[in-house]
Amino acid sequence: MSTRSPAPSPSAKVPAALVGLLAGGAAGFLLTETVGAFSAFVLGRALDVAGTGALLAAFIAVPVICAVLGTVIAVRRAGRNRRSHNRGW
């Protein structure tokens, strides 16, 4: 007899995935804005994303990567929390 609890349904993970996506994307956006503000105010040099394709790609990729990471982390935590509650811990 197995002591493992059944896996939570995918529909139970959807709210966690959405929250993780939004929180991760916001964190990534905040990170890029912080780098831009640091460059402008501390270093005295504004970042020109129009002149450099790599810099523009980085400013687009960082929020997207953070959003995906936030989604993955939230879904894993939601699954772990559901399993521990099913065991009665």
MDAnalysis code that builds the backbone (N, CA, C; Angstrom):
import MDAnalysis as mda
import numpy as np

u = mda.Universe.empty(267, n_residues=89, atom_resindex=np.repeat(np.arange(89), 3), trajectory=True)
u.add_TopologyAttr("name", ["N", "CA", "C"] * 89)
u.add_TopologyAttr("resid", np.arange(1, 90))
u.add_TopologyAttr("resname", ["MET", "SER", "THR", "ARG", "SER", "PRO", "ALA", "PRO", "SER", "PRO", "SER", "ALA", "LYS", "VAL", "PRO", "ALA", "ALA", "LEU", "VAL", "GLY", "LEU", "LEU", "ALA", "GLY", "GLY", "ALA", "ALA", "GLY", "PHE", "LEU", "LEU", "THR", "GLU", "THR", "VAL", "GLY", "ALA", "PHE", "SER", "ALA", "PHE", "VAL", "LEU", "GLY", "ARG", "ALA", "LEU", "ASP", "VAL", "ALA", "GLY", "THR", "GLY", "ALA", "LEU", "LEU", "ALA", "ALA", "PHE", "ILE", "ALA", "VAL", "PRO", "VAL", "ILE", "CYS", "ALA", "VAL", "LEU", "GLY", "THR", "VAL", "ILE", "ALA", "VAL", "ARG", "ARG", "ALA", "GLY", "ARG", "ASN", "ARG", "ARG", "SER", "HIS", "ASN", "ARG", "GLY", "TRP"])
u.atoms.positions = np.array([
    [0.845, -1.173, 0.000],
    [0.000, 0.000, 0.000],
    [0.890, 1.235, 0.000],
    [0.579, 2.172, -0.834],
    [1.396, 3.379, -0.982],
    [0.977, 4.436, 0.043],
    [1.968, 5.123, 0.603],
    [1.667, 6.194, 1.558],
    [1.690, 7.561, 0.891],
    [1.964, 7.574, -0.400],
    [1.998, 8.852, -1.110],
    [0.587, 9.358, -1.355],
    [0.415, 10.648, -1.186],
    [-0.885, 11.239, -1.451],
    [-1.004, 11.510, -2.941],
    [-2.216, 11.572, -3.447],
    [-2.377, 11.831, -4.875],
    [-1.887, 13.231, -5.228],
    [-1.385, 13.348, -6.436],
    [-0.877, 14.641, -6.902],
    [-2.035, 15.620, -7.041],
    [-1.798, 16.892, -6.735],
    [-2.880, 17.870, -6.881],
    [-3.248, 18.035, -8.352],
    [-4.490, 18.346, -8.582],
    [-4.941, 18.505, -9.959],
    [-4.296, 19.740, -10.587],
    [-4.126, 19.729, -11.897],
    [-3.521, 20.899, -12.559],
    [-4.315, 22.186, -12.349],
    [-5.630, 22.073, -12.203],
    [-6.430, 23.278, -11.998],
    [-6.156, 23.922, -10.643],
    [-5.641, 23.154, -9.695],
    [-5.310, 23.717, -8.386],
    [-4.027, 24.529, -8.447],
    [-3.202, 24.271, -9.446],
    [-1.931, 24.975, -9.578],
    [-2.034, 26.244, -10.420],
    [-3.141, 26.437, -11.101],
    [-3.289, 27.592, -11.992],
    [-3.204, 28.921, -11.240],
    [-3.896, 29.109, -10.115],
    [-3.751, 30.387, -9.404],
    [-2.316, 30.648, -8.942],
    [-1.643, 29.595, -8.483],
    [-0.253, 29.760, -8.057],
    [0.627, 30.137, -9.235],
    [0.394, 29.521, -10.383],
    [1.186, 29.832, -11.576],
    [0.972, 31.274, -12.011],
    [-0.254, 31.745, -11.950],
    [-0.547, 33.121, -12.343],
    [0.107, 34.125, -11.396],
    [0.034, 33.865, -10.113],
    [0.662, 34.755, -9.137],
    [2.173, 34.744, -9.313],
    [2.748, 33.570, -9.535],
    [4.187, 33.463, -9.755],
    [4.626, 34.183, -11.014],
    [3.827, 34.078, -12.072],
    [4.135, 34.774, -13.325],
    [4.142, 36.283, -13.126],
    [3.133, 36.797, -12.468],
    [3.037, 38.239, -12.253],
    [4.117, 38.748, -11.296],
    [4.350, 38.012, -10.222],
    [5.363, 38.433, -9.251],
    [6.762, 38.353, -9.853],
    [7.045, 37.289, -10.586],
    [8.352, 37.155, -11.229],
    [8.580, 38.211, -12.299],
    [7.559, 38.483, -13.093],
    [7.681, 39.524, -14.108],
    [7.883, 40.899, -13.496],
    [7.175, 41.165, -12.408],
    [7.350, 42.449, -11.720],
    [8.746, 42.563, -11.120],
    [9.251, 41.463, -10.566],
    [10.603, 41.479, -10.007],
    [11.645, 41.696, -11.096],
    [11.454, 41.072, -12.241],
    [12.371, 41.271, -13.363],
    [12.335, 42.694, -13.883],
    [11.138, 43.264, -13.972],
    [11.012, 44.649, -14.406],
    [11.686, 45.587, -13.403],
    [11.478, 45.326, -12.128],
    [12.111, 46.130, -11.087],
    [13.633, 46.019, -11.163],
    [14.124, 44.842, -11.445],
    [15.564, 44.635, -11.579],
    [16.133, 45.448, -12.739],
    [15.485, 45.418, -13.891],
    [15.987, 46.184, -15.034],
    [15.899, 47.685, -14.776],
    [14.842, 48.121, -14.133],
    [14.721, 49.545, -13.820],
    [15.768, 49.982, -12.805],
    [16.084, 49.121, -11.857],
    [17.118, 49.428, -10.873],
    [18.477, 49.573, -11.545],
    [18.786, 48.681, -12.477],
    [20.052, 48.773, -13.217],
    [20.095, 50.063, -14.026],
    [19.000, 50.399, -14.666],
    [18.946, 51.650, -15.439],
    [19.093, 52.878, -14.564],
    [18.434, 52.885, -13.428],
    [18.532, 54.034, -12.521],
    [19.928, 54.139, -11.922],
    [20.524, 52.998, -11.570],
    [21.888, 53.002, -11.044],
    [22.852, 53.566, -12.080],
    [22.679, 53.148, -13.300],
    [23.561, 53.631, -14.362],
    [23.387, 55.132, -14.581],
    [22.169, 55.599, -14.546],
    [21.911, 57.013, -14.822],
    [22.342, 57.915, -13.670],
    [21.997, 57.539, -12.447],
    [22.236, 58.441, -11.324],
    [23.602, 58.262, -10.669],
    [24.064, 57.044, -10.544],
    [25.333, 56.797, -9.857],
    [26.505, 56.918, -10.825],
    [26.377, 56.285, -11.991],
    [27.464, 56.316, -12.953],
    [27.420, 57.542, -13.864],
    [26.280, 58.219, -13.897],
    [26.140, 59.414, -14.719],
    [26.075, 59.132, -16.213],
    [25.680, 57.918, -16.568],
    [25.613, 57.541, -17.979],
    [24.309, 56.788, -18.224],
    [23.441, 57.370, -19.020],
    [22.166, 56.718, -19.309],
    [22.378, 55.561, -20.280],
    [21.625, 54.489, -20.071],
    [21.723, 53.339, -20.960],
    [20.917, 53.602, -22.219],
    [21.514, 53.393, -23.371],
    [20.856, 53.613, -24.651],
    [20.517, 52.265, -25.264],
    [19.288, 51.812, -25.051],
    [18.896, 50.506, -25.569],
    [18.649, 50.533, -27.072],
    [18.425, 51.709, -27.643],
    [18.205, 51.799, -29.082],
    [19.511, 51.606, -29.850],
    [20.618, 51.958, -29.247],
    [21.896, 51.859, -29.941],
    [22.528, 50.484, -29.881],
    [22.155, 49.685, -28.896],
    [22.772, 48.376, -28.714],
    [21.694, 47.306, -28.687],
    [21.767, 46.392, -29.631],
    [20.774, 45.321, -29.692],
    [20.882, 44.361, -28.527],
    [22.099, 44.118, -28.057],
    [22.286, 43.189, -26.941],
    [21.693, 43.744, -25.653],
    [21.824, 45.036, -25.444],
    [21.267, 45.652, -24.241],
    [19.741, 45.622, -24.279],
    [19.169, 45.881, -25.441],
    [17.712, 45.804, -25.590],
    [17.219, 44.382, -25.340],
    [17.947, 43.400, -25.873],
    [17.565, 42.003, -25.668],
    [17.642, 41.635, -24.191],
    [18.655, 42.137, -23.494],
    [18.783, 41.858, -22.068],
    [17.642, 42.486, -21.282],
    [17.246, 43.700, -21.641],
    [16.167, 44.378, -20.926],
    [14.813, 43.748, -21.209],
    [14.702, 42.990, -22.284],
    [13.471, 42.252, -22.564],
    [13.530, 40.869, -21.930],
    [14.696, 40.241, -21.993],
    [14.832, 38.856, -21.529],
    [14.778, 38.726, -20.010],
    [15.310, 39.691, -19.283],
    [15.365, 39.572, -17.820],
    [13.968, 39.468, -17.202],
    [13.005, 40.334, -17.545],
    [11.662, 40.154, -16.966],
    [10.985, 38.859, -17.407],
    [11.228, 38.443, -18.644],
    [10.617, 37.200, -19.124],
    [11.191, 36.002, -18.372],
    [12.510, 35.968, -18.196],
    [13.147, 34.872, -17.469],
    [12.693, 34.863, -16.010],
    [12.611, 36.031, -15.406],
    [12.145, 36.107, -14.012],
    [10.692, 35.661, -13.890],
    [9.858, 35.982, -14.879],
    [8.463, 35.551, -14.853],
    [8.356, 34.034, -14.948],
    [9.159, 33.429, -15.816],
    [9.140, 31.972, -15.953],
    [9.643, 31.320, -14.663],
    [10.710, 31.848, -14.088],
    [11.218, 31.310, -12.831],
    [10.189, 31.452, -11.703],
    [9.518, 32.595, -11.663],
    [8.481, 32.792, -10.654],
    [7.345, 31.807, -10.797],
    [6.978, 31.494, -12.033],
    [5.918, 30.522, -12.274],
    [6.340, 29.130, -11.815],
    [7.553, 28.734, -12.180],
    [8.039, 27.405, -11.803],
    [8.128, 27.270, -10.283],
    [8.664, 28.268, -9.633],
    [8.795, 28.218, -8.178],
    [7.427, 28.171, -7.506],
    [6.494, 28.975, -7.974],
    [5.158, 29.003, -7.365],
    [4.424, 27.684, -7.554],
    [4.536, 27.083, -8.726],
    [3.851, 25.811, -8.970],
    [4.454, 24.706, -8.109],
    [5.780, 24.686, -7.987],
    [6.414, 23.667, -7.137],
    [6.023, 23.836, -5.678],
    [5.998, 25.081, -5.217],
    [5.624, 25.323, -3.819],
    [4.162, 24.975, -3.580],
    [3.299, 25.256, -4.558],
    [1.878, 24.920, -4.402],
    [1.696, 23.417, -4.324],
    [2.440, 22.663, -5.129],
    [2.349, 21.208, -5.073],
    [2.876, 20.661, -3.770],
    [3.975, 21.221, -3.279],
    [4.573, 20.767, -2.020],
    [3.642, 21.073, -0.848],
    [3.049, 22.266, -0.849],
    [2.155, 22.636, 0.250],
    [0.907, 21.773, 0.265],
    [0.385, 21.438, -0.879],
    [-0.802, 20.597, -0.931],
    [-0.495, 19.203, -0.421],
    [0.670, 18.651, -0.793],
    [1.024, 17.314, -0.350],
    [1.206, 17.260, 1.160],
    [1.835, 18.278, 1.737],
    [2.050, 18.257, 3.188],
    [0.725, 18.426, 3.938],
    [-0.228, 19.169, 3.385],
    [-1.527, 19.319, 4.038],
    [-2.336, 18.032, 3.948],
    [-2.156, 17.284, 2.877],
    [-2.897, 16.027, 2.730],
    [-2.418, 14.975, 3.722],
    [-1.174, 15.051, 4.152],
    [-0.643, 14.099, 5.117],
    [-1.068, 14.435, 6.536],
    [-1.573, 15.624, 6.751],
    [-1.996, 16.023, 8.073],
    [-0.901, 16.643, 8.916],
    [0.131, 17.125, 8.307],
    [1.255, 17.731, 9.042],
    [0.936, 19.126, 9.415],
])
